[in-house]
Amino acid sequence: MRTKILILFPLCLLAAAAVWAAAAGDAADPLASLSYLNGVFASKVDAAVDARLENAGGAFADSGGTAAPIGTAVSWTDSRLKRDDILQSVTGDGVLLLAGSVQVSYASGAVVDVTDGTVLPSGGSLAVRHRYLVAEDTAANFTVTSKTAVVDWQGACTFHESISTDYNAMAEALKAMHLFQGSFTGYGQGFDLEVAPTRLQALIMFIRVLGEESEALAWNGTSPFRDVQPGTNGAKYVGYAFEKGYTNGYSATEFRPSSLVNARQYTEFILRALGYSSAANTDLSDTLDRAQSAGLLTEGEAAMLQRDPFLRAELVYISYYALEVPVAGTGRTLAQQLMDKGVFTQFERDAAPPVLNWRF
Protein backbone atom coordinates (compact mmCIF):
# COMPACT_ATOMS: atom_id res chain seq x y z
CA MET A 1 0.00 0.00 0.00
CA ARG A 2 2.83 2.37 0.90
CA THR A 3 4.35 1.76 -2.53
CA LYS A 4 1.14 2.73 -4.27
CA ILE A 5 0.96 5.91 -2.18
CA LEU A 6 4.49 6.82 -3.25
CA ILE A 7 3.59 6.33 -6.89
CA LEU A 8 0.32 8.19 -6.43
CA PHE A 9 1.96 11.27 -4.88
CA PRO A 10 3.41 12.73 -8.10
CA LEU A 11 0.10 12.05 -9.78
CA CYS A 12 -1.62 14.22 -7.18
CA LEU A 13 0.75 16.99 -8.19
CA LEU A 14 -0.18 16.13 -11.76
CA ALA A 15 -3.60 17.61 -11.11
CA ALA A 16 -2.07 21.01 -10.51
CA ALA A 17 0.14 20.56 -13.57
CA ALA A 18 -2.78 19.87 -15.83
CA VAL A 19 -4.73 22.82 -14.46
CA TRP A 20 -1.86 25.18 -15.27
CA ALA A 21 -1.22 23.59 -18.65
CA ALA A 22 -4.66 22.96 -20.07
CA ALA A 23 -7.54 24.15 -17.90
CA ALA A 24 -6.37 27.57 -16.80
CA GLY A 25 -7.88 30.65 -18.37
CA ASP A 26 -6.03 33.72 -19.54
CA ALA A 27 -4.31 36.31 -17.33
CA ALA A 28 -7.66 37.90 -16.49
CA ASP A 29 -9.23 34.60 -15.44
CA PRO A 30 -6.43 32.24 -14.33
CA LEU A 31 -8.54 29.70 -12.48
CA ALA A 32 -10.05 26.56 -13.99
CA SER A 33 -13.83 26.23 -13.75
CA LEU A 34 -15.29 23.96 -11.08
CA SER A 35 -17.20 22.00 -13.71
CA TYR A 36 -13.98 21.29 -15.59
CA LEU A 37 -12.20 20.11 -12.42
CA ASN A 38 -15.09 17.84 -11.42
CA GLY A 39 -15.68 16.56 -14.91
CA VAL A 40 -13.23 16.26 -17.80
CA PHE A 41 -10.07 16.94 -15.77
CA ALA A 42 -10.92 14.58 -12.89
CA SER A 43 -11.71 11.78 -15.32
CA LYS A 44 -8.42 12.18 -17.16
CA VAL A 45 -6.36 12.24 -13.96
CA ASP A 46 -8.21 9.21 -12.56
CA ALA A 47 -7.50 7.30 -15.76
CA ALA A 48 -3.83 8.27 -15.71
CA VAL A 49 -3.50 7.29 -12.04
CA ASP A 50 -5.21 3.94 -12.60
CA ALA A 51 -3.02 3.12 -15.60
CA ARG A 52 0.24 3.96 -13.86
CA LEU A 53 -0.75 2.12 -10.68
CA GLU A 54 -1.77 -0.93 -12.70
CA ASN A 55 1.54 -0.98 -14.59
CA ALA A 56 3.60 -0.35 -11.48
CA GLY A 57 1.62 -2.83 -9.41
CA GLY A 58 2.18 -5.61 -11.93
CA ALA A 59 5.88 -4.95 -12.03
CA PHE A 60 6.05 -4.90 -8.24
CA ALA A 61 4.20 -8.20 -8.07
CA ASP A 62 6.66 -9.76 -10.50
CA SER A 63 9.57 -8.61 -8.33
CA GLY A 64 8.06 -9.90 -5.09
CA GLY A 65 6.89 -6.46 -4.01
CA THR A 66 10.28 -5.40 -2.66
CA ALA A 67 11.95 -3.56 -5.54
CA ALA A 68 10.94 -0.88 -8.02
CA PRO A 69 10.21 -1.95 -11.59
CA ILE A 70 13.12 -1.67 -14.01
CA GLY A 71 13.49 1.91 -15.26
CA THR A 72 11.41 3.45 -12.48
CA ALA A 73 12.09 5.06 -9.10
CA VAL A 74 9.34 5.50 -6.52
CA SER A 75 11.62 7.79 -4.49
CA TRP A 76 13.92 10.55 -5.70
CA THR A 77 17.11 9.12 -7.21
CA ASP A 78 20.11 11.14 -8.40
CA SER A 79 22.10 10.24 -11.51
CA ARG A 80 25.31 11.65 -12.97
CA LEU A 81 24.96 12.51 -16.66
CA LYS A 82 27.14 14.02 -19.39
CA ARG A 83 26.61 16.40 -22.29
CA ASP A 84 23.80 15.39 -24.69
CA ASP A 85 22.56 12.58 -22.44
CA ILE A 86 18.76 12.57 -22.52
CA LEU A 87 16.36 11.75 -19.71
CA GLN A 88 13.06 10.89 -21.43
CA SER A 89 10.04 11.39 -19.17
CA VAL A 90 6.30 10.93 -19.37
CA THR A 91 3.20 12.04 -17.49
CA GLY A 92 3.73 12.15 -13.73
CA ASP A 93 7.53 11.94 -13.77
CA GLY A 94 9.47 14.38 -11.61
CA VAL A 95 12.85 15.97 -12.37
CA LEU A 96 15.09 18.17 -10.23
CA LEU A 97 18.42 19.60 -11.41
CA LEU A 98 21.12 19.47 -8.72
CA ALA A 99 24.15 20.59 -10.74
CA GLY A 100 25.02 21.52 -14.31
CA SER A 101 22.66 22.65 -17.08
CA VAL A 102 19.67 20.86 -18.62
CA GLN A 103 17.18 21.94 -21.29
CA VAL A 104 13.67 20.54 -21.77
CA SER A 105 11.80 19.92 -25.02
CA TYR A 106 8.31 18.60 -25.72
CA ALA A 107 5.88 18.77 -28.64
CA SER A 108 2.66 19.27 -26.68
CA GLY A 109 1.39 19.43 -23.12
CA ALA A 110 3.44 21.06 -20.39
CA VAL A 111 6.29 20.71 -17.91
CA VAL A 112 5.49 22.51 -14.68
CA ASP A 113 7.98 24.18 -12.35
CA VAL A 114 6.35 23.03 -9.12
CA THR A 115 8.68 25.24 -7.07
CA ASP A 116 7.47 28.43 -8.77
CA GLY A 117 4.06 27.25 -9.93
CA THR A 118 4.80 28.14 -13.56
CA VAL A 119 5.04 26.28 -16.86
CA LEU A 120 8.54 25.81 -18.28
CA PRO A 121 8.21 26.26 -22.05
CA SER A 122 9.76 23.80 -24.47
CA GLY A 123 13.34 24.90 -25.10
CA GLY A 124 13.67 26.36 -21.61
CA SER A 125 16.49 25.59 -19.18
CA LEU A 126 15.88 24.08 -15.77
CA ALA A 127 16.64 26.14 -12.68
CA VAL A 128 18.86 24.44 -10.12
CA ARG A 129 16.94 22.89 -7.20
CA HIS A 130 13.54 23.52 -8.74
CA ARG A 131 11.21 20.53 -8.98
CA TYR A 132 9.58 19.90 -12.33
CA LEU A 133 6.58 17.72 -13.09
CA VAL A 134 5.70 16.32 -16.51
CA ALA A 135 2.03 17.16 -17.02
CA GLU A 136 -0.88 15.14 -18.36
CA ASP A 137 -0.50 13.79 -21.93
CA THR A 138 3.11 15.02 -22.15
CA ALA A 139 6.33 13.31 -23.23
CA ALA A 140 9.38 15.43 -22.46
CA ASN A 141 13.10 15.14 -23.16
CA PHE A 142 15.50 16.60 -20.61
CA THR A 143 18.86 17.06 -22.39
CA VAL A 144 22.15 17.85 -20.63
CA THR A 145 23.76 20.97 -22.10
CA SER A 146 26.79 21.20 -19.78
CA LYS A 147 29.81 18.88 -19.74
CA THR A 148 28.37 17.07 -16.72
CA ALA A 149 25.22 17.31 -14.64
CA VAL A 150 23.49 15.71 -11.69
CA VAL A 151 19.75 15.13 -12.01
CA ASP A 152 17.36 13.93 -9.32
CA TRP A 153 14.42 12.07 -10.85
CA GLN A 154 11.33 10.09 -9.92
CA GLY A 155 8.98 8.00 -12.02
CA ALA A 156 9.37 5.92 -15.18
CA CYS A 157 12.20 7.82 -16.86
CA THR A 158 14.28 6.37 -19.68
CA PHE A 159 17.93 7.32 -20.19
CA HIS A 160 19.62 7.71 -23.58
CA GLU A 161 23.41 7.99 -23.40
CA SER A 162 25.44 10.19 -25.75
CA ILE A 163 29.01 9.62 -26.92
CA SER A 164 30.26 12.88 -25.38
CA THR A 165 33.43 12.95 -23.27
CA ASP A 166 32.67 11.01 -20.10
CA TYR A 167 34.20 13.05 -17.28
CA ASN A 168 32.03 11.12 -14.82
CA ALA A 169 33.63 7.79 -15.77
CA MET A 170 37.08 9.37 -15.51
CA ALA A 171 36.31 10.54 -11.98
CA GLU A 172 35.09 7.06 -11.05
CA ALA A 173 38.22 5.50 -12.53
CA LEU A 174 40.50 7.88 -10.61
CA LYS A 175 38.57 7.17 -7.42
CA ALA A 176 39.04 3.42 -7.94
CA MET A 177 42.78 4.10 -8.18
CA HIS A 178 42.77 6.23 -4.96
CA LEU A 179 43.62 9.39 -6.87
CA PHE A 180 40.31 11.22 -6.49
CA GLN A 181 37.98 11.23 -3.51
CA GLY A 182 35.47 13.96 -4.16
CA SER A 183 33.86 16.10 -1.48
CA PHE A 184 31.21 15.68 1.18
CA THR A 185 28.46 16.82 -1.20
CA GLY A 186 25.56 14.45 -0.67
CA TYR A 187 24.75 13.85 -4.34
CA GLY A 188 26.54 13.00 -7.57
CA GLN A 189 28.99 10.79 -5.64
CA GLY A 190 30.48 13.95 -4.18
CA PHE A 191 32.50 14.54 -7.34
CA ASP A 192 31.46 18.22 -7.76
CA LEU A 193 32.64 18.17 -11.37
CA GLU A 194 30.47 21.19 -12.12
CA VAL A 195 32.35 23.61 -9.85
CA ALA A 196 35.73 25.32 -10.13
CA PRO A 197 38.60 23.72 -8.18
CA THR A 198 40.45 25.57 -5.43
CA ARG A 199 44.20 25.90 -4.97
CA LEU A 200 44.10 23.43 -2.09
CA GLN A 201 42.14 20.85 -4.12
CA ALA A 202 44.60 21.18 -7.00
CA LEU A 203 47.54 20.76 -4.63
CA ILE A 204 46.01 17.61 -3.10
CA MET A 205 45.53 16.08 -6.57
CA PHE A 206 49.12 16.99 -7.43
CA ILE A 207 50.45 15.23 -4.32
CA ARG A 208 48.34 12.17 -5.11
CA VAL A 209 49.66 11.85 -8.65
CA LEU A 210 53.14 12.15 -7.18
CA GLY A 211 52.31 9.11 -5.06
CA GLU A 212 53.15 10.99 -1.87
CA GLU A 213 49.82 11.41 -0.11
CA SER A 214 50.72 9.15 2.83
CA GLU A 215 53.91 11.15 3.37
CA ALA A 216 51.97 14.41 3.24
CA LEU A 217 49.40 13.27 5.80
CA ALA A 218 52.20 12.14 8.11
CA TRP A 219 53.90 15.57 7.94
CA ASN A 220 54.00 17.44 11.29
CA GLY A 221 56.20 20.43 10.57
CA THR A 222 55.48 24.15 10.76
CA SER A 223 53.96 26.05 7.84
CA PRO A 224 54.63 29.76 7.19
CA PHE A 225 51.11 30.26 5.77
CA ARG A 226 48.78 31.99 8.22
CA ASP A 227 45.63 31.36 6.18
CA VAL A 228 45.80 27.56 6.56
CA GLN A 229 44.37 26.22 9.81
CA PRO A 230 47.15 24.44 11.77
CA GLY A 231 46.54 20.77 12.57
CA THR A 232 44.15 20.16 9.66
CA ASN A 233 44.81 17.82 6.76
CA GLY A 234 44.90 20.89 4.54
CA ALA A 235 47.78 22.27 6.59
CA LYS A 236 49.60 18.95 6.20
CA TYR A 237 49.29 18.95 2.41
CA VAL A 238 50.35 22.60 2.13
CA GLY A 239 53.20 22.35 4.63
CA TYR A 240 54.55 19.18 3.06
CA ALA A 241 54.41 20.61 -0.47
CA PHE A 242 56.14 23.83 0.65
CA GLU A 243 58.85 21.93 2.52
CA LYS A 244 59.48 19.72 -0.53
CA GLY A 245 59.69 22.77 -2.78
CA TYR A 246 56.59 21.81 -4.77
CA THR A 247 54.83 25.13 -4.17
CA ASN A 248 55.85 28.64 -3.15
CA GLY A 249 52.43 29.74 -1.95
CA TYR A 250 50.77 32.98 -3.01
CA SER A 251 53.11 35.04 -0.83
CA ALA A 252 55.52 34.49 2.06
CA THR A 253 52.61 34.18 4.53
CA GLU A 254 49.58 33.36 2.36
CA PHE A 255 48.66 30.23 0.47
CA ARG A 256 45.05 31.28 -0.30
CA PRO A 257 43.67 27.70 -0.20
CA SER A 258 40.15 28.73 -1.21
CA SER A 259 41.17 30.78 -4.24
CA LEU A 260 40.35 29.24 -7.58
CA VAL A 261 42.98 27.62 -9.75
CA ASN A 262 43.08 27.96 -13.54
CA ALA A 263 44.00 25.53 -16.31
CA ARG A 264 47.59 26.70 -16.64
CA GLN A 265 48.23 26.47 -12.91
CA TYR A 266 46.93 22.92 -12.62
CA THR A 267 48.62 21.77 -15.82
CA GLU A 268 51.88 23.17 -14.44
CA PHE A 269 51.38 21.05 -11.31
CA ILE A 270 51.00 17.92 -13.46
CA LEU A 271 54.07 18.83 -15.52
CA ARG A 272 56.01 19.00 -12.24
CA ALA A 273 54.69 15.57 -11.25
CA LEU A 274 55.89 14.23 -14.60
CA GLY A 275 59.32 15.81 -14.22
CA TYR A 276 58.92 18.40 -16.97
CA SER A 277 58.87 21.48 -14.72
CA SER A 278 59.55 22.63 -11.17
CA ALA A 279 58.38 25.22 -8.64
CA ALA A 280 61.27 27.42 -9.79
CA ASN A 281 59.36 28.10 -13.01
CA THR A 282 56.91 30.92 -12.34
CA ASP A 283 56.23 31.86 -15.97
CA LEU A 284 53.09 29.95 -16.96
CA SER A 285 52.45 31.73 -20.24
CA ASP A 286 53.70 28.74 -22.26
CA THR A 287 52.46 25.99 -19.91
CA LEU A 288 49.91 24.55 -22.34
CA ASP A 289 52.48 24.55 -25.15
CA ARG A 290 54.98 22.68 -22.99
CA ALA A 291 52.22 20.24 -22.00
CA GLN A 292 51.75 19.42 -25.69
CA SER A 293 55.47 18.88 -26.15
CA ALA A 294 55.50 16.51 -23.17
CA GLY A 295 52.60 14.51 -24.60
CA LEU A 296 50.25 15.51 -21.78
CA LEU A 297 47.81 17.47 -23.95
CA THR A 298 46.72 17.43 -27.58
CA GLU A 299 46.37 20.63 -29.55
CA GLY A 300 42.60 20.35 -29.26
CA GLU A 301 42.76 19.90 -25.51
CA ALA A 302 45.00 22.94 -25.10
CA ALA A 303 42.49 24.97 -27.12
CA MET A 304 39.62 23.65 -25.01
CA LEU A 305 41.38 24.58 -21.77
CA GLN A 306 42.00 28.11 -23.03
CA ARG A 307 38.39 28.47 -24.16
CA ASP A 308 36.29 26.85 -21.43
CA PRO A 309 35.90 27.68 -17.73
CA PHE A 310 38.24 25.47 -15.71
CA LEU A 311 36.11 23.12 -13.62
CA ARG A 312 36.82 20.02 -11.58
CA ALA A 313 35.73 18.09 -14.69
CA GLU A 314 38.83 19.43 -16.52
CA LEU A 315 41.01 18.74 -13.48
CA VAL A 316 39.86 15.12 -13.64
CA TYR A 317 40.39 15.00 -17.42
CA ILE A 318 44.02 16.19 -17.23
CA SER A 319 44.79 13.87 -14.31
CA TYR A 320 43.26 10.85 -16.02
CA TYR A 321 45.21 11.18 -19.27
CA ALA A 322 48.40 12.09 -17.41
CA LEU A 323 48.58 8.46 -16.27
CA GLU A 324 49.66 7.38 -19.77
CA VAL A 325 52.41 9.99 -20.10
CA PRO A 326 56.04 8.82 -19.60
CA VAL A 327 57.73 10.40 -16.58
CA ALA A 328 60.78 12.38 -17.74
CA GLY A 329 63.98 10.33 -17.79
CA THR A 330 62.40 7.07 -16.61
CA GLY A 331 60.91 5.36 -19.65
CA ARG A 332 57.89 4.48 -17.49
CA THR A 333 54.44 6.04 -17.49
CA LEU A 334 53.01 7.88 -14.52
CA ALA A 335 50.60 4.98 -13.95
CA GLN A 336 53.46 2.47 -13.83
CA GLN A 337 55.37 4.69 -11.43
CA LEU A 338 52.34 4.98 -9.13
CA MET A 339 51.88 1.22 -9.16
CA ASP A 340 55.57 0.85 -8.29
CA LYS A 341 54.91 3.07 -5.27
CA GLY A 342 51.89 1.01 -4.24
CA VAL A 343 49.33 3.79 -4.78
CA PHE A 344 47.11 1.35 -6.69
CA THR A 345 47.43 -2.12 -8.19
CA GLN A 346 47.07 -3.33 -11.74
CA PHE A 347 43.93 -5.17 -10.61
CA GLU A 348 42.41 -1.93 -9.27
CA ARG A 349 43.27 -0.16 -12.49
CA ASP A 350 41.75 -2.91 -14.63
CA ALA A 351 38.63 -2.94 -12.44
CA ALA A 352 38.11 0.82 -12.80
CA PRO A 353 35.11 1.90 -14.90
CA PRO A 354 35.99 1.97 -18.62
CA VAL A 355 36.33 5.34 -20.32
CA LEU A 356 35.67 5.88 -24.01
CA ASN A 357 39.13 6.69 -25.39
CA TRP A 358 38.11 9.83 -27.25
CA ARG A 359 40.12 13.02 -26.88
CA PHE A 360 39.76 16.55 -28.12
C-alpha positions in Angstrom: 0.0 0.0 0.0 2.8 2.4 0.9 4.4 1.8 -2.5 1.1 2.7 -4.3 1.0 5.9 -2.2 4.5 6.8 -3.3 3.6 6.3 -6.9 0.3 8.2 -6.4 2.0 11.3 -4.9 3.4 12.7 -8.1 0.1 12.0 -9.8 -1.6 14.2 -7.2 0.7 17.0 -8.2 -0.2 16.1 -11.8 -3.6 17.6 -11.1 -2.1 21.0 -10.5 0.1 20.6 -13.6 -2.8 19.9 -15.8 -4.7 22.8 -14.5 -1.9 25.2 -15.3 -1.2 23.6 -18.6 -4.7 23.0 -20.1 -7.5 24.1 -17.9 -6.4 27.6 -16.8 -7.9 30.6 -18.4 -6.0 33.7 -19.5 -4.3 36.3 -17.3 -7.7 37.9 -16.5 -9.2 34.6 -15.4 -6.4 32.2 -14.3 -8.5 29.7 -12.5 -10.1 26.6 -14.0 -13.8 26.2 -13.8 -15.3 24.0 -11.1 -17.2 22.0 -13.7 -14.0 21.3 -15.6 -12.2 20.1 -12.4 -15.1 17.8 -11.4 -15.7 16.6 -14.9 -13.2 16.3 -17.8 -10.1 16.9 -15.8 -10.9 14.6 -12.9 -11.7 11.8 -15.3 -8.4 12.2 -17.2 -6.4 12.2 -14.0 -8.2 9.2 -12.6 -7.5 7.3 -15.8 -3.8 8.3 -15.7 -3.5 7.3 -12.0 -5.2 3.9 -12.6 -3.0 3.1 -15.6 0.2 4.0 -13.9 -0.8 2.1 -10.7 -1.8 -0.9 -12.7 1.5 -1.0 -14.6 3.6 -0.3 -11.5 1.6 -2.8 -9.4 2.2 -5.6 -11.9 5.9 -5.0 -12.0 6.0 -4.9 -8.2 4.2 -8.2 -8.1 6.7 -9.8 -10.5 9.6 -8.6 -8.3 8.1 -9.9 -5.1 6.9 -6.5 -4.0 10.3 -5.4 -2.7 11.9 -3.6 -5.5 10.9 -0.9 -8.0 10.2 -2.0 -11.6 13.1 -1.7 -14.0 13.5 1.9 -15.3 11.4 3.5 -12.5 12.1 5.1 -9.1 9.3 5.5 -6.5 11.6 7.8 -4.5 13.9 10.6 -5.7 17.1 9.1 -7.2 20.1 11.1 -8.4 22.1 10.2 -11.5 25.3 11.6 -13.0 25.0 12.5 -16.7 27.1 14.0 -19.4 26.6 16.4 -22.3 23.8 15.4 -24.7 22.6 12.6 -22.4 18.8 12.6 -22.5 16.4 11.7 -19.7 13.1 10.9 -21.4 10.0 11.4 -19.2 6.3 10.9 -19.4 3.2 12.0 -17.5 3.7 12.1 -13.7 7.5 11.9 -13.8 9.5 14.4 -11.6 12.9 16.0 -12.4 15.1 18.2 -10.2 18.4 19.6 -11.4 21.1 19.5 -8.7 24.2 20.6 -10.7 25.0 21.5 -14.3 22.7 22.6 -17.1 19.7 20.9 -18.6 17.2 21.9 -21.3 13.7 20.5 -21.8 11.8 19.9 -25.0 8.3 18.6 -25.7 5.9 18.8 -28.6 2.7 19.3 -26.7 1.4 19.4 -23.1 3.4 21.1 -20.4 6.3 20.7 -17.9 5.5 22.5 -14.7 8.0 24.2 -12.4 6.3 23.0 -9.1 8.7 25.2 -7.1 7.5 28.4 -8.8 4.1 27.3 -9.9 4.8 28.1 -13.6 5.0 26.3 -16.9 8.5 25.8 -18.3 8.2 26.3 -22.0 9.8 23.8 -24.5 13.3 24.9 -25.1 13.7 26.4 -21.6 16.5 25.6 -19.2 15.9 24.1 -15.8 16.6 26.1 -12.7 18.9 24.4 -10.1 16.9 22.9 -7.2 13.5 23.5 -8.7 11.2 20.5 -9.0 9.6 19.9 -12.3 6.6 17.7 -13.1 5.7 16.3 -16.5 2.0 17.2 -17.0 -0.9 15.1 -18.4 -0.5 13.8 -21.9 3.1 15.0 -22.2 6.3 13.3 -23.2 9.4 15.4 -22.5 13.1 15.1 -23.2 15.5 16.6 -20.6 18.9 17.1 -22.4 22.2 17.9 -20.6 23.8 21.0 -22.1 26.8 21.2 -19.8 29.8 18.9 -19.7 28.4 17.1 -16.7 25.2 17.3 -14.6 23.5 15.7 -11.7 19.7 15.1 -12.0 17.4 13.9 -9.3 14.4 12.1 -10.8 11.3 10.1 -9.9 9.0 8.0 -12.0 9.4 5.9 -15.2 12.2 7.8 -16.9 14.3 6.4 -19.7 17.9 7.3 -20.2 19.6 7.7 -23.6 23.4 8.0 -23.4 25.4 10.2 -25.7 29.0 9.6 -26.9 30.3 12.9 -25.4 33.4 13.0 -23.3 32.7 11.0 -20.1 34.2 13.0 -17.3 32.0 11.1 -14.8 33.6 7.8 -15.8 37.1 9.4 -15.5 36.3 10.5 -12.0 35.1 7.1 -11.0 38.2 5.5 -12.5 40.5 7.9 -10.6 38.6 7.2 -7.4 39.0 3.4 -7.9 42.8 4.1 -8.2 42.8 6.2 -5.0 43.6 9.4 -6.9 40.3 11.2 -6.5 38.0 11.2 -3.5 35.5 14.0 -4.2 33.9 16.1 -1.5 31.2 15.7 1.2 28.5 16.8 -1.2 25.6 14.5 -0.7 24.8 13.8 -4.3 26.5 13.0 -7.6 29.0 10.8 -5.6 30.5 14.0 -4.2 32.5 14.5 -7.3 31.5 18.2 -7.8 32.6 18.2 -11.4 30.5 21.2 -12.1 32.3 23.6 -9.8 35.7 25.3 -10.1 38.6 23.7 -8.2 40.4 25.6 -5.4 44.2 25.9 -5.0 44.1 23.4 -2.1 42.1 20.9 -4.1 44.6 21.2 -7.0 47.5 20.8 -4.6 46.0 17.6 -3.1 45.5 16.1 -6.6 49.1 17.0 -7.4 50.4 15.2 -4.3 48.3 12.2 -5.1 49.7 11.9 -8.6 53.1 12.2 -7.2 52.3 9.1 -5.1 53.2 11.0 -1.9 49.8 11.4 -0.1 50.7 9.2 2.8 53.9 11.1 3.4 52.0 14.4 3.2 49.4 13.3 5.8 52.2 12.1 8.1 53.9 15.6 7.9 54.0 17.4 11.3 56.2 20.4 10.6 55.5 24.1 10.8 54.0 26.1 7.8 54.6 29.8 7.2 51.1 30.3 5.8 48.8 32.0 8.2 45.6 31.4 6.2 45.8 27.6 6.6 44.4 26.2 9.8 47.2 24.4 11.8 46.5 20.8 12.6 44.2 20.2 9.7 44.8 17.8 6.8 44.9 20.9 4.5 47.8 22.3 6.6 49.6 18.9 6.2 49.3 18.9 2.4 50.4 22.6 2.1 53.2 22.4 4.6 54.6 19.2 3.1 54.4 20.6 -0.5 56.1 23.8 0.7 58.8 21.9 2.5 59.5 19.7 -0.5 59.7 22.8 -2.8 56.6 21.8 -4.8 54.8 25.1 -4.2 55.9 28.6 -3.2 52.4 29.7 -1.9 50.8 33.0 -3.0 53.1 35.0 -0.8 55.5 34.5 2.1 52.6 34.2 4.5 49.6 33.4 2.4 48.7 30.2 0.5 45.0 31.3 -0.3 43.7 27.7 -0.2 40.1 28.7 -1.2 41.2 30.8 -4.2 40.3 29.2 -7.6 43.0 27.6 -9.8 43.1 28.0 -13.5 44.0 25.5 -16.3 47.6 26.7 -16.6 48.2 26.5 -12.9 46.9 22.9 -12.6 48.6 21.8 -15.8 51.9 23.2 -14.4 51.4 21.1 -11.3 51.0 17.9 -13.5 54.1 18.8 -15.5 56.0 19.0 -12.2 54.7 15.6 -11.2 55.9 14.2 -14.6 59.3 15.8 -14.2 58.9 18.4 -17.0 58.9 21.5 -14.7 59.5 22.6 -11.2 58.4 25.2 -8.6 61.3 27.4 -9.8 59.4 28.1 -13.0 56.9 30.9 -12.3 56.2 31.9 -16.0 53.1 30.0 -17.0 52.4 31.7 -20.2 53.7 28.7 -22.3 52.5 26.0 -19.9 49.9 24.6 -22.3 52.5 24.6 -25.2 55.0 22.7 -23.0 52.2 20.2 -22.0 51.7 19.4 -25.7 55.5 18.9 -26.1 55.5 16.5 -23.2 52.6 14.5 -24.6 50.2 15.5 -21.8 47.8 17.5 -24.0 46.7 17.4 -27.6 46.4 20.6 -29.6 42.6 20.3 -29.3 42.8 19.9 -25.5 45.0 22.9 -25.1 42.5 25.0 -27.1 39.6 23.6 -25.0 41.4 24.6 -21.8 42.0 28.1 -23.0 38.4 28.5 -24.2 36.3 26.9 -21.4 35.9 27.7 -17.7 38.2 25.5 -15.7 36.1 23.1 -13.6 36.8 20.0 -11.6 35.7 18.1 -14.7 38.8 19.4 -16.5 41.0 18.7 -13.5 39.9 15.1 -13.6 40.4 15.0 -17.4 44.0 16.2 -17.2 44.8 13.9 -14.3 43.3 10.8 -16.0 45.2 11.2 -19.3 48.4 12.1 -17.4 48.6 8.5 -16.3 49.7 7.4 -19.8 52.4 10.0 -20.1 56.0 8.8 -19.6 57.7 10.4 -16.6 60.8 12.4 -17.7 64.0 10.3 -17.8 62.4 7.1 -16.6 60.9 5.4 -19.6 57.9 4.5 -17.5 54.4 6.0 -17.5 53.0 7.9 -14.5 50.6 5.0 -13.9 53.5 2.5 -13.8 55.4 4.7 -11.4 52.3 5.0 -9.1 51.9 1.2 -9.2 55.6 0.8 -8.3 54.9 3.1 -5.3 51.9 1.0 -4.2 49.3 3.8 -4.8 47.1 1.4 -6.7 47.4 -2.1 -8.2 47.1 -3.3 -11.7 43.9 -5.2 -10.6 42.4 -1.9 -9.3 43.3 -0.2 -12.5 41.8 -2.9 -14.6 38.6 -2.9 -12.4 38.1 0.8 -12.8 35.1 1.9 -14.9 36.0 2.0 -18.6 36.3 5.3 -20.3 35.7 5.9 -24.0 39.1 6.7 -25.4 38.1 9.8 -27.2 40.1 13.0 -26.9 39.8 16.6 -28.1 
